[in-house]
Amino acid sequence: MKCETGILLPLSDYGRDGAPIQYKAWVCANPDCGFNIRIDNGEVTFGRAIGQSYK
């Protein structure tokens, strides 16, 4: 993490067929930090900008 003060919180999602995906992403609990790790189609990315989803 960037801030070294927050904790990583796991986030879940649903797949295309509605199957639950546990721990798809982790985000820092410190809102000023913004650190995140995400798994998409087997690819691990981190540090992408976090924004509101309008789906």
N, C-alpha and C positions, 0 to 999 in steps of 0.2 A: 504494500500500500504506500501511497505517497505521504500520507499525514502521520502515520505511525501512532495515531491515537484512537481511531475508530476500530470497529470490528467488522469482519465480512459477514454479510447476511445472504443466505441462499435464497434464490428465487426459482419458482417453478413456472411451467407453461404447459400448453396443450399442443400436441402434434397435429398434422393435417387431418388425420382420421379421428381426432378427439381423444387420443390416448394421452394420459398425463406424462409429462417429462419432469422428473424431479431434478432439482439442482442444475437448471439450464444456464443460470447466471449467478454471479455473486457481486454484490455492491457494498461499498463502504458505508457504514452507518453515519459517518460524519458528512453532512450535506455539502460542506465547503471543500471536501476532498474530491468527490466524484469518481474515485477509482472503481473500476468494474472489470470483471472477467466474464466472457460469454462463450458458449459452445453452440455453433451453428453448423449443422451437417458435418460433424466431426472436426471442424476447424475451431481452434481456440484463439480468441482475440481478446485484447485488453486495452483499456485506455480510451475507447471510443466515447464520443460525447453522449451524455444521457439526456434524453428529452421525453416529453409527453407523447404517448401513443394515442392516436385518434382513431383506432380501428373499432 
